[in-house]
């Protein structure tokens, strides 16, 4: 039986007229619009990069979990969202000639969850992955790294009440490292479930380094 995919609003696309050879695919969090992420990153120096933001029609990638012990519906919903995002990646390659190794996945909150999921199961490397305030829901199903050349940047605050530090973030980080993923972090004591300006700026530097193929993309 085919998986029912998550329906999307029209894509928000920036810089297409510049014939870019690199792309950042933005995945917003619950109840957020991806267009805001795109405009912010464009303002941080990514004017010559194709910026595509996709937003689910229901403003959620998957149903809200009720905690680590009650999230079956959320995990099932992730499978539908995964198929949708994979289709978008394929269409970017088809329409713009930009392959995965020139695409950075950038997700906030639940969008970060999906960015990790898509990159983790991909057999071909992405240019990079940026996760703002997100963490995978079930570390036990994280596959071993298939693309060690894909760098991951995790930005997170210890006082995040949505993806809690001990319950969600640390198990994810440690699991990614154990499974062989290339992980860099921007960790703050305070800031909650928001992205502050310094992290945005450093994330934009990370993205540009990924496109240049710099091994230490967070340097």
N, C-alpha and C positions, 0 to 999 in steps of 0.2 A: 504493500500500500504506500503510495507516494506521500511524502511529508508535506503538509500544508505550509507554505512559506509565509513569512511576515510581509504584509503589504506595506509599501513605502509611499510617502508623499513625493512630489516631484523633486528631483535632485537639485541641490544648490551648487552651482559650478562657478568657480572664479579662475581667471587667467587663461582660459582656453584659447583666446585669440592670440596668445603669445607663442603658440605651438610648443608647449613645454615637453620635455622628455622625462620628467619625473612627476610623481603625484603623491599627495597626502590624502588619504581617505579618512574622513572624520565620522566618528560614531558617537552621537550624543548620549547623555544619560537619560534616565526616566524623566518624563515631563519636560524635556529640553528640546530645543531646536538645534540641529547641526549647523545651520547657517551662521549662528553666532560664533561657533568655533572657527569656521572658515575665515570669517572677517577678522577675528582676533589674530590668527596666525598670519594672514596676509599682511597685517599691520606690523608684524614682527620681523619682516624681511624675507618673506617667501613669495615675493611678487612674481617670480618667474617659474613658480611651481604650480602645476594643476592642483587646485584645491576642490575636492568634491565632498560635500556633506550630504549624508542620507539620514532621513528621519522616519521612523515607523509611523504609520497613520494613527495608531493608538498611543503613540508616544511612549512605547515600552517595547523592549526587545523580547522580554519574557515576563511571565507573571511574577509579582513580588514574592520573594521567599518569606516564610514565617520564622526563619532561623535555620541554623545548620542541621537541625533534626527534622525539619518540615519544609522541604524545598523540592519535592518531586515534580510539581507542576512547573516550577521555574526551570528545572533541568530539562524537562520535555520541551519547554518553549525555546530553550537555547538551541535545540536541534533545528527548529524551524527558522530561527534567526540566522543560524550558521549557513543554511542553504541559500537564504536571501543574500547574504553578504558575499558568498562565493560567486553567485550570479553577477553581482555588481563588479567584483574584481575581474571576472571574465569579460564583462562588457567594456570595462575601461581598456583592457588590452585590445579588444576588437575595434573599438571606436577611436581610440587615441594612440594605439600602437605602443602603449606603456606596459611592459611586463612586470611581473611580481617583484623582481629584484630591483625595480625602480619605484616601488610603491611602499610608502610608510603608512601603517595603520595607526591611527591616533584616536583613542577612546577615552571618554570621561565616564566614571562611575559604571553603570551597567554596560555602557559602550566599551569601556575598558575590559570588562569581562569577555565581551564578544571579540575584541581585538586579540586577546590572548588565545581564545578558542580557535579562531580562524588561523592564526599563525602557527599554533601548536600542532594542528592537524594537517597543515600544508606540507606537501612533499617537495615543494619548490620554495626557495628562500624569498622572504620579503626584504626590502631594504632596511626595515626596522619596525619597531613597535613602541608606541608611547602609551602608557597607561596612567591616567590621572584619577586618583582616588577610587580605584577599582581593584577587585580581587576575584579570582575564580571561585566558583561556588563549591566545587567538589575536587579536592586535590588528589583524591584516589584515582581519578580517571585521566589525570594529566599524562599524555603520552611522553615517552622519551623523546628528547630533542632530535628531530630529523634534519634540521637546518641550522647547524651551529654558527653559520655566518650571519644569522639574523640577530641583531642586538635588541635587547628589551630595556627600556627605561621605565622604571616604576617611580611615580611621585606619590607620596602619601604622608599624612600627618598622624601623629600618635593619638590625637584627640578626635579622630574621625569617628562619628557615632553611627554611620551607615555601614561602612565596611571596617569593623572594629579592628584595631591594631593586633591584638593577641588572637582573637577568634578567627579573623579572616586574612589580614595582610601577612603576618609573619608565616603562617603555614603555607601560603601561596609562594612567598619569596623563597623559603627554604626548599619547597618542592621543585620550583623552577631550577634552582641551583643544583639540587641532587640529580635532576633529570638531564642535566647537561646544557641548559640554556645559558646564553651569554647575557648576564643581568647586570645593569647599572641602576643605582637608586638615587633619588633626591628625597630624603626623609627629614621631616620637620617635627618639632615638638608640638607646635600649635598651628592652627589654620582650619581645623575642622574638615568638612567635606567640600572644600572649595579649592580652586586653583589660584594661587597668588601670582603676582606679576613676575617676581624673580624666577619661579619655576617655569612660567610660560616662556620667558626669555631663554633660559637654559635648555628648555625642551626644543625650542626652535633651532638653537645651535646644534643640538644632538641630531635633529632631523637633517640639517644641512651636512653634517659630518657623515651621516649614513649614506647620503647620496654620493659623497666623494669616495666612499669605500674605505674610510679611515677605520682601522682596526679598533682603536680605543675611541669609540664614537662619543664618549662622554667627556673627553679631555678638553 
